Amino acid sequence: MTSTTETKTTRKPSYVAYQVRDTGSGKSFFNRIGVAFAHKDSRGYDILLEAVPLDGRICLRDIAEKKEQQ
């Protein structure tokens, strides 16, 4: 039997989790705080956070390939 941590690290995450803080000037700061993995039945996600924000919001963004970002 494999542990949950092992399973998560061998699969590719579906989303990246960011803490988003909005400033008064209309600018937003994104700080990467974790990832999300899709369930096998595609009906939910496991979210692994390395930090929990005290303020702001959490935004999940799909992971784009490096070629698409250029």
C-alpha positions as CSV (number, residue, x, y, z in Angstrom):
1,M,0.0,0.0,0.0
2,T,1.3,3.5,-0.9
3,S,0.9,6.5,1.4
4,T,-1.1,9.5,0.4
5,T,2.0,11.6,0.2
6,E,3.7,9.2,-2.2
7,T,0.6,9.0,-4.4
8,K,0.4,12.8,-4.6
9,T,4.0,13.3,-5.5
10,T,4.0,10.8,-8.3
11,R,0.9,12.4,-10.0
12,K,0.9,15.7,-11.7
13,P,-1.2,18.4,-10.0
14,S,-4.1,19.9,-11.9
15,Y,-4.0,23.4,-10.3
16,V,-1.7,25.7,-8.5
17,A,-3.0,27.4,-5.4
18,Y,-2.1,31.1,-4.9
19,Q,-2.8,33.5,-2.1
20,V,-4.0,36.7,-3.7
21,R,-3.7,40.1,-2.0
22,D,-5.4,43.0,-3.6
23,T,-3.9,46.5,-3.0
24,G,-5.7,49.8,-3.0
25,S,-4.2,50.8,-6.3
26,G,-5.9,47.9,-8.2
27,K,-2.8,45.7,-8.3
28,S,-2.8,42.1,-7.0
29,F,0.0,40.1,-5.6
30,F,0.0,36.3,-6.2
31,N,2.0,34.1,-3.8
32,R,2.1,30.3,-4.6
33,I,1.0,28.3,-1.5
34,G,0.2,24.8,-2.8
35,V,-1.4,22.6,-5.5
36,A,-4.6,20.7,-6.2
37,F,-4.9,17.1,-7.5
38,A,-8.0,15.9,-9.3
39,H,-9.8,12.8,-7.9
40,K,-9.8,9.7,-10.1
41,D,-13.6,10.0,-10.5
42,S,-13.2,13.7,-11.6
43,R,-15.7,14.8,-9.0
44,G,-13.4,16.6,-6.6
45,Y,-9.9,17.7,-5.7
46,D,-7.3,17.2,-2.9
47,I,-5.7,20.5,-2.1
48,L,-2.2,20.4,-0.5
49,L,-1.3,23.8,1.0
50,E,2.2,24.7,2.2
51,A,0.9,27.8,3.9
52,V,-2.5,29.1,5.0
53,P,-3.2,32.8,4.3
54,L,-4.5,34.9,7.2
55,D,-5.9,37.5,4.8
56,G,-6.6,37.8,1.1
57,R,-8.1,35.0,-0.9
58,I,-7.0,31.6,-2.4
59,C,-7.1,31.3,-6.2
60,L,-6.8,28.0,-8.0
61,R,-5.3,28.3,-11.5
62,D,-4.8,25.5,-14.0
63,I,-1.2,24.6,-14.8
64,A,-0.2,25.9,-18.3
65,E,2.6,24.3,-20.2
66,K,5.7,26.4,-20.5
67,K,5.2,26.7,-24.3
68,E,1.8,28.3,-23.8
69,Q,3.1,30.8,-21.3
70,Q,5.8,32.2,-23.7
